[in-house]
Amino acid sequence: MSVTTFSNLLGCQLWSSKMGWGFSLNEIIAVGYAAFACPNWGCGFNYHEVAWSGNALASEPVFDACLKVDGDADPANLPHTALLPKNIIFDDPSGIDYHERLVPPASLPNCQAQPSTKGRPPVF
């Protein structure tokens, strides 16, 4: 939510919105970590909330400052190339996007955009 708040203070029009529910992760670099791995809190999320543009639909870009995903052509397998997800489409059926970079193939159905959860924190 902090990405949404700070971005909107600068004039952006982002939403905080969730994806989920109950999904596994590909190896990521979590905040506070230096290498790709499953963090000590586990290799999955009950849900995940990120900054989202547009109407927080699957076809729209996300901004995730909590982690880095694998930016290469095969995000589920080594080697990994760190990519900070900023202005990356959540789910584009024609390519590898944030969705496939974050979640292994078997868990993709559990990690869906939840636009009904979108909201904007108040800006004072």
Contacts in CASP RR format, 6 or more apart in sequence:
PFRMAT RR
TARGET T0000
AUTHOR 0000-0000-0000
METHOD contacts of the structure
MODEL  1
MSVTTFSNLLGCQLWSSKMGWGFSLNEIIAVGYAAFACPNWGCGFNYHEV
AWSGNALASEPVFDACLKVDGDADPANLPHTALLPKNIIFDDPSGIDYHE
RLVPPASLPNCQAQPSTKGRPPVF
1 16 0 8 1.000
1 49 0 8 1.000
1 121 0 8 1.000
2 65 0 8 1.000
3 14 0 8 1.000
3 50 0 8 1.000
3 51 0 8 1.000
3 63 0 8 1.000
3 64 0 8 1.000
3 65 0 8 1.000
4 14 0 8 1.000
4 15 0 8 1.000
4 16 0 8 1.000
4 51 0 8 1.000
4 120 0 8 1.000
4 121 0 8 1.000
5 121 0 8 1.000
5 123 0 8 1.000
7 14 0 8 1.000
7 51 0 8 1.000
7 63 0 8 1.000
8 14 0 8 1.000
8 120 0 8 1.000
8 121 0 8 1.000
8 123 0 8 1.000
9 123 0 8 1.000
12 53 0 8 1.000
13 53 0 8 1.000
13 54 0 8 1.000
14 51 0 8 1.000
14 52 0 8 1.000
14 53 0 8 1.000
14 63 0 8 1.000
14 120 0 8 1.000
15 51 0 8 1.000
15 52 0 8 1.000
15 53 0 8 1.000
15 54 0 8 1.000
15 55 0 8 1.000
15 56 0 8 1.000
15 118 0 8 1.000
15 119 0 8 1.000
15 120 0 8 1.000
16 49 0 8 1.000
16 50 0 8 1.000
16 51 0 8 1.000
16 52 0 8 1.000
16 118 0 8 1.000
16 119 0 8 1.000
16 120 0 8 1.000
16 121 0 8 1.000
17 49 0 8 1.000
17 50 0 8 1.000
17 52 0 8 1.000
17 56 0 8 1.000
17 113 0 8 1.000
17 114 0 8 1.000
17 115 0 8 1.000
17 117 0 8 1.000
17 118 0 8 1.000
17 119 0 8 1.000
18 47 0 8 1.000
18 48 0 8 1.000
18 49 0 8 1.000
18 114 0 8 1.000
18 117 0 8 1.000
19 47 0 8 1.000
19 48 0 8 1.000
19 49 0 8 1.000
19 50 0 8 1.000
19 90 0 8 1.000
19 111 0 8 1.000
19 112 0 8 1.000
19 113 0 8 1.000
19 114 0 8 1.000
20 45 0 8 1.000
20 46 0 8 1.000
20 47 0 8 1.000
20 48 0 8 1.000
20 110 0 8 1.000
20 111 0 8 1.000
20 112 0 8 1.000
20 114 0 8 1.000
21 46 0 8 1.000
21 47 0 8 1.000
21 110 0 8 1.000
22 44 0 8 1.000
22 45 0 8 1.000
22 46 0 8 1.000
22 47 0 8 1.000
22 110 0 8 1.000
22 111 0 8 1.000
23 44 0 8 1.000
23 45 0 8 1.000
23 103 0 8 1.000
23 107 0 8 1.000
23 108 0 8 1.000
23 110 0 8 1.000
23 111 0 8 1.000
24 43 0 8 1.000
24 44 0 8 1.000
24 103 0 8 1.000
24 104 0 8 1.000
24 106 0 8 1.000
24 107 0 8 1.000
24 110 0 8 1.000
25 38 0 8 1.000
25 43 0 8 1.000
25 44 0 8 1.000
25 45 0 8 1.000
25 102 0 8 1.000
25 103 0 8 1.000
25 104 0 8 1.000
25 107 0 8 1.000
26 69 0 8 1.000
26 70 0 8 1.000
26 75 0 8 1.000
26 76 0 8 1.000
26 101 0 8 1.000
26 102 0 8 1.000
26 103 0 8 1.000
26 104 0 8 1.000
27 36 0 8 1.000
27 37 0 8 1.000
27 38 0 8 1.000
27 43 0 8 1.000
27 70 0 8 1.000
27 80 0 8 1.000
28 36 0 8 1.000
28 37 0 8 1.000
28 39 0 8 1.000
28 67 0 8 1.000
28 68 0 8 1.000
28 69 0 8 1.000
28 70 0 8 1.000
28 102 0 8 1.000
29 35 0 8 1.000
29 36 0 8 1.000
29 37 0 8 1.000
29 67 0 8 1.000
29 68 0 8 1.000
29 82 0 8 1.000
30 39 0 8 1.000
30 66 0 8 1.000
30 67 0 8 1.000
31 65 0 8 1.000
31 66 0 8 1.000
31 67 0 8 1.000
33 39 0 8 1.000
36 70 0 8 1.000
36 80 0 8 1.000
36 82 0 8 1.000
38 44 0 8 1.000
47 114 0 8 1.000
48 64 0 8 1.000
48 66 0 8 1.000
48 102 0 8 1.000
48 111 0 8 1.000
49 117 0 8 1.000
50 62 0 8 1.000
50 63 0 8 1.000
50 64 0 8 1.000
50 66 0 8 1.000
50 85 0 8 1.000
51 62 0 8 1.000
51 63 0 8 1.000
51 64 0 8 1.000
51 65 0 8 1.000
52 60 0 8 1.000
52 61 0 8 1.000
52 62 0 8 1.000
52 63 0 8 1.000
52 90 0 8 1.000
52 113 0 8 1.000
52 118 0 8 1.000
53 60 0 8 1.000
53 61 0 8 1.000
53 62 0 8 1.000
53 63 0 8 1.000
53 87 0 8 1.000
54 60 0 8 1.000
54 61 0 8 1.000
55 115 0 8 1.000
55 118 0 8 1.000
56 113 0 8 1.000
56 114 0 8 1.000
56 115 0 8 1.000
56 117 0 8 1.000
56 118 0 8 1.000
57 90 0 8 1.000
57 113 0 8 1.000
57 115 0 8 1.000
58 90 0 8 1.000
58 91 0 8 1.000
58 99 0 8 1.000
58 112 0 8 1.000
58 113 0 8 1.000
59 89 0 8 1.000
59 90 0 8 1.000
59 91 0 8 1.000
59 92 0 8 1.000
60 89 0 8 1.000
60 90 0 8 1.000
61 87 0 8 1.000
61 88 0 8 1.000
61 89 0 8 1.000
61 90 0 8 1.000
62 85 0 8 1.000
62 88 0 8 1.000
62 89 0 8 1.000
62 90 0 8 1.000
62 98 0 8 1.000
63 85 0 8 1.000
63 86 0 8 1.000
63 87 0 8 1.000
64 84 0 8 1.000
64 85 0 8 1.000
64 86 0 8 1.000
64 98 0 8 1.000
65 84 0 8 1.000
67 85 0 8 1.000
67 102 0 8 1.000
68 82 0 8 1.000
68 83 0 8 1.000
68 84 0 8 1.000
68 85 0 8 1.000
69 75 0 8 1.000
69 83 0 8 1.000
69 85 0 8 1.000
69 98 0 8 1.000
69 101 0 8 1.000
69 102 0 8 1.000
70 76 0 8 1.000
70 80 0 8 1.000
70 81 0 8 1.000
70 82 0 8 1.000
70 83 0 8 1.000
70 101 0 8 1.000
71 80 0 8 1.000
71 81 0 8 1.000
71 82 0 8 1.000
71 83 0 8 1.000
71 101 0 8 1.000
72 79 0 8 1.000
72 80 0 8 1.000
72 81 0 8 1.000
73 96 0 8 1.000
75 96 0 8 1.000
75 100 0 8 1.000
75 101 0 8 1.000
76 104 0 8 1.000
76 105 0 8 1.000
83 101 0 8 1.000
85 98 0 8 1.000
85 101 0 8 1.000
85 102 0 8 1.000
88 97 0 8 1.000
88 98 0 8 1.000
88 101 0 8 1.000
89 97 0 8 1.000
89 98 0 8 1.000
90 97 0 8 1.000
90 98 0 8 1.000
90 99 0 8 1.000
90 113 0 8 1.000
91 97 0 8 1.000
91 98 0 8 1.000
91 99 0 8 1.000
91 113 0 8 1.000
99 108 0 8 1.000
99 111 0 8 1.000
100 108 0 8 1.000
102 111 0 8 1.000
103 110 0 8 1.000
103 111 0 8 1.000
END
